[in-house]
Each structure stands twice: as structure tokens, then as C-alpha cells.
């Protein structure tokens, strides 16, 4: 229950700030390539650096650090890289990362609402079909 | 499709108007919040799960289906008892931001059927990689090599997608 309330509050904060700043986590790289605009790229780098510093600093208070992570084999690495590639490629074509699409849907953009419906349908498809296919055809 | 970067509006804001936030500020705030969620607010296991639009949406959907239909669909361990609500929160927060700044207006800049399929493709890729663009970076920041590889794949995808968009626009 703690996790649910915490994520709800964090979501509201991020949604509000994301609406005010038009933040997009794939748009930074895209804008830099297209028009050499670093506005969104700075947000992406700031997120990574802040989290990288915050993990050990906040870990001092609780004595816990993230990890250990499960050892990964070649198949897992290939699936992760391929999945990551798909996330980047299709998000660029869809004109925004999932976070940006949620924000746009709350601004009344109907195509982003359709995106969110497809997002949930994709989860059903993944757990119903794709995941089983991957498990069957890979060792 | 509009792919140009909308420059920040430099118009003068009214004193009582909505606050201005830059992407840099959001990056810092979200980085701290994502780590706080995992460290202090029990958003774990799995590790580095503080913010993820794809996994949290999946958890919420599958938990609801499990509860109503009695199925056993996959949910992350943290969402077994009650699901994480990041997606609901982001929708509510953005609605608060857009209505308070009078930026809410109905529009449809893209073909809805096309974005529907893009949504399904992004969700499938994200669940395959174990995180959306935000969580892939969060996993890298937590020191997971696999997450860094996924993020590198994502960056490659964005670069290729951008060149594809530019090629199509200038053809």
C-alpha cells in the first residue's frame, strides 16, 4: 500500500512538471540530431546523473544499495537490446516517449489517447502471445 | 507529422500564472523521486523500479484483470497486493497542469489508428527490454550493465528513427 500511495503522489508531481516542461525522454536525442536543440537532452542527462548520484547517497541512510543483479546470458542481452531498440525507434515514430504520450493525452490530444489504448492492448498481446512464443522458441 | 522541436514560449507570464519548469529541473526532480521511491517507499523488488510508464501500466492492468477475472497474469512482486499507480498519477498531474494553465484543448494531430499500433509496438518492446525509456536509464544509473545495454539500444533506435523521419520528410 505504501508503494501505491508513493507512486500515485510521485506520478502527480511528475505529470504536473512534465506538462509544464514538455519533457520527453526520447525527444532529447531527436531534437539534438534534427535542430541541435539541447533543451530536452539536458533533462535526459540530468535525470541519469541525478539518479546515478542519488542511489549511493540515499543508500547511506538505509544501508541498502541496488543489486545484486541477476547474471545475464546472451539471449537476455539480445532481447534487452532488441527491445530497447524497439522502444527508441517506435517512440520516435510515435512522436514522444510513453511519459510524453500520457501527458499529451491529459492535454486533450486524441491520437495520444489512442496510443494509450494501444499501449494497454500491447500489454495484453505481450503476455498472451509474444511472451509464450519467446519462451517456446528460445532455449 | 510535426517533428520540429517546439521552442520554449518566451512570452511574459502573469504573476499569478502557472509556474514555469524546464526539462533540466524535471530531470533532477524525477531522478531524486525515482530513487526515493525505491529506497524509502518500498517500490521494490525489482530493483530500480521507481518510475516506469510501461511496467507500471502493465502492473495496473494485469492486477485489475487478475482481481476481476481470477486469472494469474504477470505482475511485478511490488504490485502483488496493490498495484503501483504511476500512470494514473501522471494523467491526473498533467490534467492539473493543462487545465490550470488553460492549455487543455481537444485536438488530433495524428492518425489515431497509427498511434494505436505504435503504442502496442512500444509496449511490447518495453516489456521485452524490461523497461520504458525512463526505466532503462534508471537501471543504468543503478549500475546494471544489462540496463545500460538496453539504453544503448534505445539510443540507437532513436537515432535511426530520427534519420528515417528526416529522410522521409526531405524525400
HADDOCK unambig.tbl for C-alpha pairs under 7 A between the chains (distance, minus, plus):
assign (segid A and resid 1 and name CA) (segid B and resid 82 and name CA) 6.04 0.50 0.50
assign (segid A and resid 2 and name CA) (segid B and resid 41 and name CA) 6.13 0.50 0.50
assign (segid A and resid 2 and name CA) (segid B and resid 42 and name CA) 6.70 0.50 0.50
assign (segid A and resid 3 and name CA) (segid B and resid 41 and name CA) 5.67 0.50 0.50
assign (segid A and resid 3 and name CA) (segid B and resid 42 and name CA) 5.48 0.50 0.50
assign (segid A and resid 3 and name CA) (segid B and resid 43 and name CA) 5.09 0.50 0.50
assign (segid A and resid 3 and name CA) (segid B and resid 84 and name CA) 6.26 0.50 0.50
assign (segid A and resid 4 and name CA) (segid B and resid 82 and name CA) 6.59 0.50 0.50
assign (segid A and resid 4 and name CA) (segid B and resid 83 and name CA) 6.01 0.50 0.50
assign (segid A and resid 4 and name CA) (segid B and resid 84 and name CA) 4.47 0.50 0.50
assign (segid A and resid 4 and name CA) (segid B and resid 85 and name CA) 5.64 0.50 0.50
assign (segid A and resid 6 and name CA) (segid B and resid 37 and name CA) 6.78 0.50 0.50
assign (segid A and resid 6 and name CA) (segid B and resid 41 and name CA) 6.33 0.50 0.50
assign (segid A and resid 7 and name CA) (segid B and resid 84 and name CA) 5.92 0.50 0.50
assign (segid A and resid 7 and name CA) (segid B and resid 85 and name CA) 5.53 0.50 0.50
assign (segid A and resid 7 and name CA) (segid B and resid 86 and name CA) 4.96 0.50 0.50
assign (segid A and resid 8 and name CA) (segid B and resid 85 and name CA) 4.92 0.50 0.50
assign (segid A and resid 8 and name CA) (segid B and resid 86 and name CA) 5.19 0.50 0.50
assign (segid A and resid 8 and name CA) (segid B and resid 88 and name CA) 6.88 0.50 0.50
assign (segid A and resid 8 and name CA) (segid B and resid 89 and name CA) 4.72 0.50 0.50
assign (segid A and resid 9 and name CA) (segid B and resid 89 and name CA) 6.50 0.50 0.50
assign (segid A and resid 10 and name CA) (segid B and resid 33 and name CA) 6.82 0.50 0.50
assign (segid A and resid 10 and name CA) (segid B and resid 86 and name CA) 6.97 0.50 0.50
assign (segid A and resid 11 and name CA) (segid B and resid 86 and name CA) 4.60 0.50 0.50
assign (segid A and resid 11 and name CA) (segid B and resid 87 and name CA) 6.60 0.50 0.50
assign (segid A and resid 11 and name CA) (segid B and resid 89 and name CA) 3.95 0.50 0.50
assign (segid A and resid 11 and name CA) (segid B and resid 90 and name CA) 4.41 0.50 0.50
assign (segid A and resid 11 and name CA) (segid B and resid 93 and name CA) 6.90 0.50 0.50
assign (segid A and resid 12 and name CA) (segid B and resid 89 and name CA) 4.29 0.50 0.50
assign (segid A and resid 12 and name CA) (segid B and resid 90 and name CA) 5.02 0.50 0.50
assign (segid A and resid 12 and name CA) (segid B and resid 92 and name CA) 5.97 0.50 0.50
assign (segid A and resid 12 and name CA) (segid B and resid 93 and name CA) 4.00 0.50 0.50
assign (segid A and resid 13 and name CA) (segid B and resid 93 and name CA) 6.17 0.50 0.50
assign (segid A and resid 14 and name CA) (segid B and resid 30 and name CA) 6.78 0.50 0.50
assign (segid A and resid 14 and name CA) (segid B and resid 90 and name CA) 6.15 0.50 0.50
assign (segid A and resid 14 and name CA) (segid B and resid 93 and name CA) 6.97 0.50 0.50
assign (segid A and resid 15 and name CA) (segid B and resid 89 and name CA) 6.82 0.50 0.50
assign (segid A and resid 15 and name CA) (segid B and resid 90 and name CA) 3.94 0.50 0.50
assign (segid A and resid 15 and name CA) (segid B and resid 91 and name CA) 6.31 0.50 0.50
assign (segid A and resid 15 and name CA) (segid B and resid 92 and name CA) 6.99 0.50 0.50
assign (segid A and resid 15 and name CA) (segid B and resid 93 and name CA) 4.23 0.50 0.50
assign (segid A and resid 15 and name CA) (segid B and resid 94 and name CA) 4.39 0.50 0.50
assign (segid A and resid 16 and name CA) (segid B and resid 93 and name CA) 4.34 0.50 0.50
assign (segid A and resid 16 and name CA) (segid B and resid 94 and name CA) 4.64 0.50 0.50
assign (segid A and resid 16 and name CA) (segid B and resid 96 and name CA) 6.47 0.50 0.50
assign (segid A and resid 16 and name CA) (segid B and resid 97 and name CA) 4.96 0.50 0.50
assign (segid A and resid 17 and name CA) (segid B and resid 21 and name CA) 6.45 0.50 0.50
assign (segid A and resid 17 and name CA) (segid B and resid 26 and name CA) 6.28 0.50 0.50
assign (segid A and resid 18 and name CA) (segid B and resid 26 and name CA) 6.92 0.50 0.50
assign (segid A and resid 18 and name CA) (segid B and resid 94 and name CA) 6.99 0.50 0.50
assign (segid A and resid 19 and name CA) (segid B and resid 94 and name CA) 5.22 0.50 0.50
assign (segid A and resid 19 and name CA) (segid B and resid 97 and name CA) 5.85 0.50 0.50
assign (segid A and resid 19 and name CA) (segid B and resid 98 and name CA) 6.69 0.50 0.50
assign (segid A and resid 20 and name CA) (segid B and resid 20 and name CA) 6.21 0.50 0.50
assign (segid A and resid 20 and name CA) (segid B and resid 21 and name CA) 5.64 0.50 0.50
assign (segid A and resid 20 and name CA) (segid B and resid 97 and name CA) 6.57 0.50 0.50
assign (segid A and resid 21 and name CA) (segid B and resid 21 and name CA) 5.00 0.50 0.50
assign (segid A and resid 21 and name CA) (segid B and resid 22 and name CA) 4.97 0.50 0.50
assign (segid A and resid 21 and name CA) (segid B and resid 23 and name CA) 5.33 0.50 0.50
assign (segid A and resid 23 and name CA) (segid B and resid 23 and name CA) 5.40 0.50 0.50
assign (segid A and resid 25 and name CA) (segid B and resid 133 and name CA) 6.40 0.50 0.50
assign (segid A and resid 25 and name CA) (segid B and resid 134 and name CA) 6.68 0.50 0.50
assign (segid A and resid 26 and name CA) (segid B and resid 158 and name CA) 6.68 0.50 0.50
assign (segid A and resid 29 and name CA) (segid B and resid 158 and name CA) 6.91 0.50 0.50
assign (segid A and resid 30 and name CA) (segid B and resid 158 and name CA) 6.58 0.50 0.50
assign (segid A and resid 30 and name CA) (segid B and resid 159 and name CA) 6.76 0.50 0.50
assign (segid A and resid 30 and name CA) (segid B and resid 162 and name CA) 5.81 0.50 0.50
assign (segid A and resid 31 and name CA) (segid B and resid 5 and name CA) 6.02 0.50 0.50
assign (segid A and resid 39 and name CA) (segid B and resid 23 and name CA) 6.61 0.50 0.50
assign (segid A and resid 40 and name CA) (segid B and resid 23 and name CA) 5.71 0.50 0.50
assign (segid A and resid 42 and name CA) (segid B and resid 23 and name CA) 6.88 0.50 0.50
assign (segid A and resid 42 and name CA) (segid B and resid 24 and name CA) 5.44 0.50 0.50
assign (segid A and resid 43 and name CA) (segid B and resid 23 and name CA) 4.55 0.50 0.50
assign (segid A and resid 43 and name CA) (segid B and resid 24 and name CA) 3.99 0.50 0.50
assign (segid A and resid 43 and name CA) (segid B and resid 26 and name CA) 6.59 0.50 0.50
assign (segid A and resid 43 and name CA) (segid B and resid 27 and name CA) 4.51 0.50 0.50
assign (segid A and resid 44 and name CA) (segid B and resid 27 and name CA) 6.17 0.50 0.50
assign (segid A and resid 46 and name CA) (segid B and resid 24 and name CA) 6.07 0.50 0.50
assign (segid A and resid 46 and name CA) (segid B and resid 27 and name CA) 5.03 0.50 0.50
assign (segid A and resid 46 and name CA) (segid B and resid 28 and name CA) 5.55 0.50 0.50
assign (segid A and resid 47 and name CA) (segid B and resid 27 and name CA) 4.12 0.50 0.50
assign (segid A and resid 47 and name CA) (segid B and resid 28 and name CA) 5.36 0.50 0.50
assign (segid A and resid 47 and name CA) (segid B and resid 30 and name CA) 6.49 0.50 0.50
assign (segid A and resid 47 and name CA) (segid B and resid 31 and name CA) 4.75 0.50 0.50
assign (segid A and resid 48 and name CA) (segid B and resid 31 and name CA) 6.82 0.50 0.50
assign (segid A and resid 48 and name CA) (segid B and resid 137 and name CA) 6.10 0.50 0.50
assign (segid A and resid 48 and name CA) (segid B and resid 138 and name CA) 6.61 0.50 0.50
assign (segid A and resid 48 and name CA) (segid B and resid 141 and name CA) 5.94 0.50 0.50
assign (segid A and resid 50 and name CA) (segid B and resid 28 and name CA) 5.71 0.50 0.50
assign (segid A and resid 50 and name CA) (segid B and resid 31 and name CA) 5.16 0.50 0.50
assign (segid A and resid 50 and name CA) (segid B and resid 32 and name CA) 6.43 0.50 0.50
assign (segid A and resid 51 and name CA) (segid B and resid 31 and name CA) 4.54 0.50 0.50
assign (segid A and resid 51 and name CA) (segid B and resid 32 and name CA) 6.05 0.50 0.50
assign (segid A and resid 51 and name CA) (segid B and resid 35 and name CA) 6.24 0.50 0.50
assign (segid A and resid 51 and name CA) (segid B and resid 138 and name CA) 6.68 0.50 0.50
assign (segid A and resid 51 and name CA) (segid B and resid 141 and name CA) 5.81 0.50 0.50
assign (segid A and resid 52 and name CA) (segid B and resid 141 and name CA) 4.32 0.50 0.50
assign (segid A and resid 52 and name CA) (segid B and resid 142 and name CA) 6.17 0.50 0.50
assign (segid A and resid 54 and name CA) (segid B and resid 32 and name CA) 6.23 0.50 0.50
assign (segid A and resid 54 and name CA) (segid B and resid 35 and name CA) 6.42 0.50 0.50
assign (segid A and resid 55 and name CA) (segid B and resid 35 and name CA) 6.07 0.50 0.50
assign (segid A and resid 55 and name CA) (segid B and resid 142 and name CA) 6.46 0.50 0.50
assign (segid A and resid 66 and name CA) (segid B and resid 47 and name CA) 6.04 0.50 0.50
assign (segid A and resid 66 and name CA) (segid B and resid 142 and name CA) 6.22 0.50 0.50
assign (segid A and resid 67 and name CA) (segid B and resid 47 and name CA) 6.75 0.50 0.50
assign (segid A and resid 69 and name CA) (segid B and resid 144 and name CA) 6.71 0.50 0.50
assign (segid A and resid 77 and name CA) (segid B and resid 146 and name CA) 6.53 0.50 0.50
assign (segid A and resid 79 and name CA) (segid B and resid 128 and name CA) 6.30 0.50 0.50
assign (segid A and resid 79 and name CA) (segid B and resid 129 and name CA) 6.28 0.50 0.50
assign (segid A and resid 80 and name CA) (segid B and resid 128 and name CA) 6.30 0.50 0.50
assign (segid A and resid 80 and name CA) (segid B and resid 129 and name CA) 3.99 0.50 0.50
assign (segid A and resid 80 and name CA) (segid B and resid 150 and name CA) 5.23 0.50 0.50
assign (segid A and resid 81 and name CA) (segid B and resid 129 and name CA) 6.77 0.50 0.50
assign (segid A and resid 81 and name CA) (segid B and resid 149 and name CA) 5.93 0.50 0.50
assign (segid A and resid 81 and name CA) (segid B and resid 150 and name CA) 4.58 0.50 0.50
assign (segid A and resid 81 and name CA) (segid B and resid 153 and name CA) 4.88 0.50 0.50
assign (segid A and resid 82 and name CA) (segid B and resid 153 and name CA) 6.69 0.50 0.50
assign (segid A and resid 83 and name CA) (segid B and resid 125 and name CA) 4.25 0.50 0.50
assign (segid A and resid 83 and name CA) (segid B and resid 126 and name CA) 5.86 0.50 0.50
assign (segid A and resid 83 and name CA) (segid B and resid 128 and name CA) 5.13 0.50 0.50
assign (segid A and resid 83 and name CA) (segid B and resid 129 and name CA) 4.37 0.50 0.50
assign (segid A and resid 84 and name CA) (segid B and resid 125 and name CA) 6.57 0.50 0.50
assign (segid A and resid 84 and name CA) (segid B and resid 126 and name CA) 6.66 0.50 0.50
assign (segid A and resid 84 and name CA) (segid B and resid 129 and name CA) 5.52 0.50 0.50
assign (segid A and resid 84 and name CA) (segid B and resid 150 and name CA) 4.77 0.50 0.50
assign (segid A and resid 84 and name CA) (segid B and resid 151 and name CA) 6.19 0.50 0.50
assign (segid A and resid 84 and name CA) (segid B and resid 153 and name CA) 4.87 0.50 0.50
assign (segid A and resid 84 and name CA) (segid B and resid 154 and name CA) 4.35 0.50 0.50
assign (segid A and resid 85 and name CA) (segid B and resid 153 and name CA) 4.43 0.50 0.50
assign (segid A and resid 85 and name CA) (segid B and resid 154 and name CA) 4.39 0.50 0.50
assign (segid A and resid 85 and name CA) (segid B and resid 156 and name CA) 6.30 0.50 0.50
assign (segid A and resid 85 and name CA) (segid B and resid 157 and name CA) 4.42 0.50 0.50
assign (segid A and resid 86 and name CA) (segid B and resid 122 and name CA) 6.58 0.50 0.50
assign (segid A and resid 86 and name CA) (segid B and resid 125 and name CA) 5.21 0.50 0.50
assign (segid A and resid 86 and name CA) (segid B and resid 157 and name CA) 6.41 0.50 0.50
assign (segid A and resid 87 and name CA) (segid B and resid 122 and name CA) 5.12 0.50 0.50
assign (segid A and resid 87 and name CA) (segid B and resid 125 and name CA) 5.44 0.50 0.50
assign (segid A and resid 87 and name CA) (segid B and resid 126 and name CA) 5.80 0.50 0.50
assign (segid A and resid 87 and name CA) (segid B and resid 132 and name CA) 6.83 0.50 0.50
assign (segid A and resid 87 and name CA) (segid B and resid 133 and name CA) 6.92 0.50 0.50
assign (segid A and resid 87 and name CA) (segid B and resid 154 and name CA) 6.04 0.50 0.50
assign (segid A and resid 88 and name CA) (segid B and resid 154 and name CA) 4.38 0.50 0.50
assign (segid A and resid 88 and name CA) (segid B and resid 155 and name CA) 6.28 0.50 0.50
assign (segid A and resid 88 and name CA) (segid B and resid 157 and name CA) 4.41 0.50 0.50
assign (segid A and resid 88 and name CA) (segid B and resid 158 and name CA) 4.50 0.50 0.50
assign (segid A and resid 89 and name CA) (segid B and resid 157 and name CA) 4.22 0.50 0.50
assign (segid A and resid 89 and name CA) (segid B and resid 158 and name CA) 5.01 0.50 0.50
assign (segid A and resid 89 and name CA) (segid B and resid 160 and name CA) 6.80 0.50 0.50
assign (segid A and resid 89 and name CA) (segid B and resid 161 and name CA) 4.91 0.50 0.50
assign (segid A and resid 90 and name CA) (segid B and resid 118 and name CA) 6.09 0.50 0.50
assign (segid A and resid 90 and name CA) (segid B and resid 121 and name CA) 6.85 0.50 0.50
assign (segid A and resid 90 and name CA) (segid B and resid 122 and name CA) 5.91 0.50 0.50
assign (segid A and resid 91 and name CA) (segid B and resid 122 and name CA) 6.47 0.50 0.50
assign (segid A and resid 92 and name CA) (segid B and resid 158 and name CA) 5.83 0.50 0.50
assign (segid A and resid 92 and name CA) (segid B and resid 161 and name CA) 5.74 0.50 0.50
assign (segid A and resid 92 and name CA) (segid B and resid 162 and name CA) 6.66 0.50 0.50
assign (segid A and resid 93 and name CA) (segid B and resid 161 and name CA) 6.48 0.50 0.50
assign (segid A and resid 94 and name CA) (segid B and resid 115 and name CA) 6.11 0.50 0.50
assign (segid A and resid 94 and name CA) (segid B and resid 118 and name CA) 5.98 0.50 0.50
assign (segid A and resid 95 and name CA) (segid B and resid 3 and name CA) 6.98 0.50 0.50
assign (segid A and resid 98 and name CA) (segid B and resid 53 and name CA) 6.24 0.50 0.50
assign (segid A and resid 99 and name CA) (segid B and resid 53 and name CA) 6.20 0.50 0.50
assign (segid A and resid 102 and name CA) (segid B and resid 90 and name CA) 6.86 0.50 0.50
assign (segid A and resid 102 and name CA) (segid B and resid 91 and name CA) 5.99 0.50 0.50
assign (segid A and resid 103 and name CA) (segid B and resid 90 and name CA) 6.90 0.50 0.50
assign (segid A and resid 103 and name CA) (segid B and resid 91 and name CA) 6.25 0.50 0.50
assign (segid A and resid 103 and name CA) (segid B and resid 94 and name CA) 5.29 0.50 0.50
assign (segid A and resid 106 and name CA) (segid B and resid 91 and name CA) 5.71 0.50 0.50
assign (segid A and resid 106 and name CA) (segid B and resid 94 and name CA) 5.65 0.50 0.50
assign (segid A and resid 106 and name CA) (segid B and resid 95 and name CA) 4.90 0.50 0.50
assign (segid A and resid 107 and name CA) (segid B and resid 95 and name CA) 6.43 0.50 0.50
assign (segid A and resid 107 and name CA) (segid B and resid 98 and name CA) 5.71 0.50 0.50
assign (segid A and resid 107 and name CA) (segid B and resid 103 and name CA) 6.79 0.50 0.50
assign (segid A and resid 107 and name CA) (segid B and resid 104 and name CA) 4.63 0.50 0.50
assign (segid A and resid 107 and name CA) (segid B and resid 105 and name CA) 6.27 0.50 0.50
assign (segid A and resid 108 and name CA) (segid B and resid 104 and name CA) 5.86 0.50 0.50
assign (segid A and resid 108 and name CA) (segid B and resid 105 and name CA) 5.26 0.50 0.50
assign (segid A and resid 108 and name CA) (segid B and resid 106 and name CA) 4.40 0.50 0.50
assign (segid A and resid 108 and name CA) (segid B and resid 107 and name CA) 6.20 0.50 0.50
assign (segid A and resid 109 and name CA) (segid B and resid 106 and name CA) 5.76 0.50 0.50
assign (segid A and resid 109 and name CA) (segid B and resid 107 and name CA) 4.89 0.50 0.50
assign (segid A and resid 109 and name CA) (segid B and resid 108 and name CA) 5.43 0.50 0.50
assign (segid A and resid 110 and name CA) (segid B and resid 106 and name CA) 6.95 0.50 0.50
assign (segid A and resid 110 and name CA) (segid B and resid 107 and name CA) 6.03 0.50 0.50
assign (segid A and resid 110 and name CA) (segid B and resid 108 and name CA) 4.98 0.50 0.50
assign (segid A and resid 111 and name CA) (segid B and resid 108 and name CA) 5.39 0.50 0.50
assign (segid A and resid 111 and name CA) (segid B and resid 109 and name CA) 6.84 0.50 0.50
assign (segid A and resid 111 and name CA) (segid B and resid 110 and name CA) 5.63 0.50 0.50
assign (segid A and resid 111 and name CA) (segid B and resid 111 and name CA) 6.34 0.50 0.50
assign (segid A and resid 111 and name CA) (segid B and resid 112 and name CA) 4.43 0.50 0.50
assign (segid A and resid 111 and name CA) (segid B and resid 115 and name CA) 6.17 0.50 0.50
assign (segid A and resid 112 and name CA) (segid B and resid 115 and name CA) 6.94 0.50 0.50
assign (segid A and resid 114 and name CA) (segid B and resid 112 and name CA) 5.52 0.50 0.50
assign (segid A and resid 114 and name CA) (segid B and resid 115 and name CA) 6.28 0.50 0.50
assign (segid A and resid 114 and name CA) (segid B and resid 116 and name CA) 5.04 0.50 0.50
assign (segid A and resid 115 and name CA) (segid B and resid 115 and name CA) 4.87 0.50 0.50
assign (segid A and resid 115 and name CA) (segid B and resid 116 and name CA) 4.39 0.50 0.50
assign (segid A and resid 115 and name CA) (segid B and resid 118 and name CA) 6.78 0.50 0.50
assign (segid A and resid 115 and name CA) (segid B and resid 119 and name CA) 4.67 0.50 0.50
assign (segid A and resid 116 and name CA) (segid B and resid 119 and name CA) 6.31 0.50 0.50
assign (segid A and resid 117 and name CA) (segid B and resid 116 and name CA) 6.57 0.50 0.50
assign (segid A and resid 118 and name CA) (segid B and resid 116 and name CA) 4.33 0.50 0.50
assign (segid A and resid 118 and name CA) (segid B and resid 117 and name CA) 5.96 0.50 0.50
assign (segid A and resid 118 and name CA) (segid B and resid 119 and name CA) 4.64 0.50 0.50
assign (segid A and resid 118 and name CA) (segid B and resid 120 and name CA) 4.66 0.50 0.50
assign (segid A and resid 119 and name CA) (segid B and resid 119 and name CA) 4.34 0.50 0.50
assign (segid A and resid 119 and name CA) (segid B and resid 120 and name CA) 4.74 0.50 0.50
assign (segid A and resid 119 and name CA) (segid B and resid 123 and name CA) 5.45 0.50 0.50
assign (segid A and resid 121 and name CA) (segid B and resid 120 and name CA) 6.14 0.50 0.50
assign (segid A and resid 122 and name CA) (segid B and resid 119 and name CA) 7.00 0.50 0.50
assign (segid A and resid 122 and name CA) (segid B and resid 120 and name CA) 3.90 0.50 0.50
assign (segid A and resid 122 and name CA) (segid B and resid 121 and name CA) 6.66 0.50 0.50
assign (segid A and resid 122 and name CA) (segid B and resid 123 and name CA) 5.42 0.50 0.50
assign (segid A and resid 122 and name CA) (segid B and resid 124 and name CA) 5.78 0.50 0.50
assign (segid A and resid 123 and name CA) (segid B and resid 58 and name CA) 5.93 0.50 0.50
assign (segid A and resid 123 and name CA) (segid B and resid 123 and name CA) 6.17 0.50 0.50
assign (segid A and resid 123 and name CA) (segid B and resid 124 and name CA) 6.58 0.50 0.50
assign (segid A and resid 126 and name CA) (segid B and resid 124 and name CA) 5.73 0.50 0.50
